[in-house]
């Protein structure tokens, strides 16, 4: 069976469209509503979902996503309960899902067991922020099996020799981090996105999606014009926090996300 990530990018290529990759934190504001929000975001036009596995020490994330992880943990979210909700989500939606996590929660769960259970629950990719690909390659216990795509990160500071190495181990798509630092909304896009994407394309034919700091529909469209897709996280997570007490949270988030999706899909 073809991985959903590959299928979506093939379809988008045929349609001459770019991808909107939407990040949310699983369990924020609680697990049932976070997956209701995930469904609403997919219905609004997001092509892929990144679902963050809540962790108590998310070093690569800015204050918005750190706070979301705190709310998720406070609501009782755990790795097993998140996977159980993903399994139920799969009965209603076939949007590709990448689990966005740090190594520690997987290590505690058991790496091989996590990969197996995540695949069975319906995940399509795994992005581990603090696991260098060469470490995974050297450690048999960290090898990905069961068809779960390893999504790799490349940053503006990554040397070209390492870009080649990372690109060779990636599957699904490559996530280009547009700027140094942690996640978070920004007033302006980095000026080096086009150069970074071009360098990655020297070594990989995989789609390249760009994130970190994409904060508005106009910014998402501009990023999409320079790449194969825009990753938006903190802007959506901030809105979820603002609307967490609203009884119409999923529909409100749908309406907030749709202009981003429309802008990305209209970009050429």
Residue pairs with C-beta under 8 A, 6 or more apart in sequence:
1 147
3 96
3 124
3 125
3 147
3 149
3 171
3 172
4 94
4 95
4 96
4 97
4 124
5 48
5 96
5 98
5 124
5 125
5 149
5 172
5 173
6 149
6 172
7 96
8 19
8 47
8 48
8 96
9 19
9 172
9 173
9 207
9 228
12 18
12 19
12 47
12 228
12 229
16 268
17 264
17 265
18 224
18 225
18 227
18 228
18 229
18 230
18 264
18 265
18 267
19 47
19 48
19 173
19 207
19 209
19 224
19 228
19 229
19 230
19 264
20 45
20 46
20 47
20 48
20 220
20 224
20 229
20 230
20 232
20 260
20 261
20 264
20 265
21 46
21 47
21 48
21 49
21 50
21 98
21 209
21 211
21 229
21 230
21 231
21 232
22 41
22 46
22 48
22 49
22 50
22 231
22 232
22 233
22 236
22 257
22 260
23 49
23 50
23 51
23 52
23 65
23 100
23 211
23 231
23 232
23 233
23 236
23 237
24 34
24 37
24 38
24 41
24 49
24 50
24 51
24 52
24 68
24 233
24 236
24 237
24 240
25 34
25 51
25 52
25 54
25 65
25 68
25 69
25 71
25 72
25 237
26 34
26 35
26 51
26 52
26 53
26 54
26 72
26 77
26 82
26 85
26 86
27 34
27 54
27 71
27 72
27 73
27 75
27 76
27 77
27 81
27 82
28 34
28 54
28 68
28 69
28 71
28 72
28 75
28 237
28 240
28 241
28 244
29 71
29 72
29 75
29 240
29 241
29 244
29 249
30 72
30 75
30 76
30 77
31 72
31 75
31 76
31 77
31 81
31 82
31 85
32 85
33 244
33 249
33 250
34 51
34 72
34 85
35 85
35 86
35 88
35 89
36 249
36 250
37 240
37 249
37 250
37 253
38 49
38 51
38 89
38 93
38 95
39 89
39 92
39 93
39 250
40 250
40 251
40 253
40 254
40 257
41 49
41 236
41 253
41 254
41 257
42 49
42 93
42 95
43 254
44 253
44 254
44 255
44 257
44 258
44 261
45 257
45 258
45 260
45 261
45 262
45 265
46 95
46 257
46 261
47 95
47 96
47 229
47 261
48 95
48 96
48 97
48 98
48 229
49 95
49 96
49 97
49 98
50 97
50 98
50 99
50 100
50 127
50 231
50 233
51 82
51 86
51 97
51 98
51 99
51 100
52 58
52 65
52 68
52 69
52 100
52 101
53 79
53 82
53 99
53 100
53 101
53 102
53 105
53 106
54 68
54 69
54 72
54 73
54 77
54 82
55 69
55 101
55 102
55 104
55 105
56 69
56 70
56 73
57 102
57 104
58 65
58 66
58 69
58 102
59 102
59 129
59 130
59 182
60 129
60 130
60 182
60 183
61 69
61 182
61 183
62 181
62 182
62 183
62 184
62 234
63 184
64 183
64 184
64 185
64 234
64 237
64 238
64 241
65 183
65 184
65 233
65 234
65 237
67 241
68 237
68 240
68 241
71 241
71 244
79 105
79 106
79 108
79 109
79 114
80 109
80 117
83 117
83 118
83 121
84 121
86 97
86 118
86 121
86 122
86 123
87 120
87 121
87 122
89 97
89 122
90 121
90 122
96 124
96 125
97 122
97 123
97 124
97 125
98 123
98 124
98 125
98 126
98 127
98 149
98 151
98 172
99 118
99 123
99 125
99 126
99 127
100 127
100 129
101 126
101 127
101 128
101 129
102 128
102 129
102 130
103 128
103 130
103 131
106 114
106 128
109 117
111 141
111 142
112 141
112 145
115 126
115 144
115 145
115 146
115 148
116 145
116 146
118 126
118 148
119 146
119 147
119 148
123 148
124 148
124 149
124 172
125 148
125 149
125 150
125 151
125 171
125 172
126 144
126 148
126 149
126 150
126 151
127 150
127 151
127 152
127 153
127 175
128 150
129 153
131 142
133 150
133 152
133 165
133 166
133 169
133 170
134 165
135 142
136 142
136 143
136 144
136 150
136 169
137 143
137 169
144 150
149 171
149 172
150 169
150 170
150 171
150 172
151 170
151 171
151 172
151 173
151 174
151 175
152 166
152 167
152 169
152 170
152 174
152 175
153 166
153 174
153 175
153 176
153 177
154 163
154 166
154 167
154 174
154 175
154 176
154 177
154 196
154 200
155 176
155 177
155 180
156 177
156 178
156 179
156 180
156 190
156 192
156 196
157 180
158 166
160 199
163 199
163 200
163 202
163 203
164 202
164 203
166 174
167 174
167 200
167 203
167 204
167 206
168 203
168 204
170 204
170 206
171 206
172 206
173 206
173 207
173 208
173 209
173 228
173 229
174 200
174 204
174 206
174 207
174 208
174 209
175 209
175 210
175 211
175 231
176 193
176 196
176 197
176 200
176 208
176 209
176 210
176 211
176 227
177 211
177 212
178 189
178 190
178 192
178 193
178 196
178 210
178 211
178 212
178 213
178 214
178 223
179 186
179 190
179 212
179 213
181 212
183 211
183 212
183 213
183 233
183 234
184 212
184 213
184 234
185 213
185 215
185 234
185 235
185 238
186 213
186 215
187 215
189 213
189 214
189 219
189 222
189 223
190 213
193 210
193 223
193 226
193 227
194 226
196 210
197 208
197 210
197 226
197 227
200 208
201 208
207 228
207 229
208 227
208 228
208 229
209 227
209 228
209 229
209 230
209 231
210 223
210 226
210 227
210 229
210 230
210 231
211 230
211 231
211 232
211 233
212 231
213 219
214 220
214 223
214 230
214 231
214 232
214 235
215 232
215 234
215 235
216 235
216 260
217 259
217 260
217 262
217 263
217 264
218 263
219 230
220 230
220 232
220 260
220 263
220 264
221 230
221 263
221 264
221 266
221 267
222 267
223 230
224 230
224 263
224 264
224 267
225 267
225 268
229 264
230 260
230 264
232 260
235 260
236 253
236 256
236 257
239 252
239 253
239 256
240 249
240 253
243 249
243 252
243 253
246 252
